[in-house]
Amino acid sequence: MSKRKRHGYEECLKYMHLIKEGRSIHSIHVEYGINGERLHVLWNQYQLQGKAGLLKKKNIKADYTLKKEIVLDIEENRLTLHAASLKYGASPPTNISMVTAIQNGRLGSFEQC
């Protein structure tokens, strides 16, 4: 059983510098084993927030408004659940249940969460 490698702040900062130097996200993914979607999200956060965008954030307990925003972002922008969880800080199981509820017409069930 193999353990996934954790990519800390210093490693992520190194990846950002490699992208700035012209390396592709795919080549960094292959060479260092970091998830390509995660690298895309980190790159976007880095461009918007600088180094602060690479700091780890705690998972949040999403209220109805945020849950609705996440689901709409997933559907309209075709985000994967993994990318949405990185972008918003909500766990993938939460996102899965929200998307399922939306697809089944049960978004109102999240108002009381």
C-alpha positions as CSV (number, residue, x, y, z in Angstrom):
1,M,0.0,0.0,0.0
2,S,1.6,3.3,-1.1
3,K,1.1,6.5,0.7
4,R,0.4,9.7,-1.3
5,K,3.1,12.3,-1.0
6,R,2.1,15.5,0.7
7,H,3.2,18.6,-1.1
8,G,3.9,21.3,1.4
9,Y,4.2,25.1,1.1
10,E,7.8,25.0,0.0
11,E,7.2,22.4,-2.7
12,C,4.2,24.2,-4.0
13,L,6.1,27.5,-4.2
14,K,8.8,25.7,-6.2
15,Y,6.1,24.4,-8.6
16,M,4.8,28.0,-9.1
17,H,8.3,29.2,-9.9
18,L,8.7,26.3,-12.4
19,I,5.4,27.3,-14.1
20,K,6.6,31.0,-14.2
21,E,9.8,29.8,-15.9
22,G,7.7,28.1,-18.6
23,R,7.3,24.5,-17.5
24,S,4.0,22.9,-18.2
25,I,1.6,21.8,-15.5
26,H,1.6,18.3,-17.0
27,S,5.4,18.0,-16.9
28,I,5.4,19.1,-13.2
29,H,2.7,16.6,-12.5
30,V,4.6,13.8,-14.1
31,E,8.0,14.7,-12.5
32,Y,6.8,15.5,-9.0
33,G,3.6,13.5,-8.7
34,I,1.3,16.4,-7.7
35,N,-2.2,16.2,-9.0
36,G,-2.7,18.2,-12.1
37,E,-6.0,19.7,-11.0
38,R,-4.6,20.7,-7.7
39,L,-1.7,22.4,-9.5
40,H,-4.1,24.3,-11.7
41,V,-6.0,25.5,-8.6
42,L,-2.8,26.5,-6.8
43,W,-1.6,28.3,-9.9
44,N,-4.8,30.3,-10.1
45,Q,-4.7,31.1,-6.3
46,Y,-1.0,32.1,-6.6
47,Q,-1.8,34.5,-9.5
48,L,-4.6,36.1,-7.5
49,Q,-3.1,36.1,-3.9
50,G,0.6,35.6,-4.3
51,K,2.3,33.3,-1.8
52,A,-0.6,33.5,0.6
53,G,-2.7,31.6,-1.9
54,L,-0.5,28.5,-1.4
55,L,-1.1,28.3,2.4
56,K,-3.3,25.4,3.5
57,K,-6.8,26.3,4.5
58,K,-9.1,24.5,6.9
59,N,-12.2,22.7,5.5
60,I,-15.3,24.8,6.2
61,K,-18.8,24.0,7.1
62,A,-20.6,25.4,4.1
63,D,-24.0,27.2,4.6
64,Y,-26.8,27.1,2.0
65,T,-25.5,30.1,0.0
66,L,-22.0,28.7,-0.3
67,K,-23.3,25.2,-1.1
68,K,-25.4,26.7,-3.9
69,E,-22.5,28.7,-5.2
70,I,-20.3,25.6,-5.3
71,V,-22.8,23.5,-7.1
72,L,-23.5,26.2,-9.7
73,D,-19.7,26.6,-10.2
74,I,-19.3,22.8,-10.7
75,E,-22.2,22.7,-13.2
76,E,-21.5,26.0,-15.1
77,N,-17.7,25.8,-15.2
78,R,-17.5,22.0,-15.4
79,L,-15.3,21.9,-12.3
80,T,-14.4,18.5,-11.0
81,L,-15.3,17.7,-7.4
82,H,-11.6,17.7,-6.5
83,A,-11.1,21.2,-8.0
84,A,-14.2,22.5,-6.3
85,S,-13.1,21.2,-2.9
86,L,-9.7,22.9,-3.4
87,K,-11.2,26.1,-4.6
88,Y,-13.8,26.4,-1.8
89,G,-12.4,24.4,1.0
90,A,-15.4,22.1,1.3
91,S,-14.8,18.4,1.4
92,P,-15.4,16.3,-1.7
93,P,-18.1,14.2,0.0
94,T,-20.0,17.4,0.8
95,N,-19.7,18.4,-2.8
96,I,-20.9,15.0,-4.1
97,S,-24.0,15.1,-1.9
98,M,-24.8,18.7,-3.0
99,V,-24.4,17.9,-6.7
100,T,-26.6,14.8,-6.3
101,A,-29.3,16.8,-4.6
102,I,-29.2,19.4,-7.3
103,Q,-29.5,16.8,-10.0
104,N,-32.4,15.2,-8.2
105,G,-34.1,18.6,-7.6
106,R,-33.6,18.6,-3.9
107,L,-31.4,21.8,-3.4
108,G,-33.9,23.0,-0.7
109,S,-32.8,20.1,1.5
110,F,-29.5,22.0,2.1
111,E,-31.1,25.1,3.5
112,Q,-31.3,23.5,6.9
113,C,-27.8,22.1,7.0
